[in-house]
Amino acid sequence: GLSYADFSYSDIRLDRENCNWGERVNLTFRVTNKGNMEAWETALIFCAHENSSVFLPVKELQDFVRVHLVPGETQEITI
């Protein structure tokens, strides 16, 4: 969307490589405001399913987080 700042994502990691249907996976990442103004960023978390025997969307929105950052600020998010 529209924003007055640029954001970068780094150190993206999962707490496990594989999971079974219904299990929760924690995603941790860092978001940095690289712009000159404070702003809000909304990080959208999508999931892709590998089981082709059941009809599921190619990508599915699983969660999101909204974070307010001042210029140069970095926050680590776990979702």
N, C-alpha and C positions, 0 to 999 in steps of 0.2 A: 504494500500500500504506500501511500504518500507519507513522507517523513522529512523532517528537517535535519536528519542525522544519517550517517552511514554506520552500519553495525557489522561486526565480524563475529564468526563463531569459531571456536577452537576447542581442542582437548575433548572431542566427542567420544564417549565411551559407554558401553553397556556393562551391566554387572554379570552378564553371561552371554555366551555365543548362541545357544539354542534354547528354545522353550517349547512346551507342549501347549495345546489349545487351553486357554483359561488361566495359564500361569502369568504372573506379573513379572515384568522386566523393568529395572531402573535404568534410566538414561541420564547421564551427567554430562554437562557441557558448560563452556564459558561464553558469555556474550559481552562484547566490548563496544562501547559507543566511540566510534572513530570520527564523529562529526564535531562541529563547533558549538552545538546547542544541546541542551538537555532534551531528552525525548523518551517516548515509550516505544518498546519493541514487543511484538507478539510473536513468539516462537511456536510454530505449528509442528506437532509430532505425528507423522504418518507411519503406518505399518503396512508392509507388503506380505502377502500370504504365499507360501510356496506349494500348498496342496492344490493341485489342479483337478482333483476328483470332485471337489465341492465348489459350486459357483460362489465366488467372493469377489469383491472389487479388487482391481489391480493394486490400488493404494486406498487406505482407509484412515481418516483422521481419528487418532486415538486420544489425544490430549493436547492441551496448549497451555502456555504460561505467558503472562504479560509482566514486563519488568520495566521500571523507570531508571534511566541511567543519565548521569551528568557527563559532560565531555571527558573522555579519557577513562571513565570508570569501567571496571570489569566486574561482573558478578558470575559466580558459579551456581548453576541451577541443577537440581536433581528432580526428576519427574518420573 
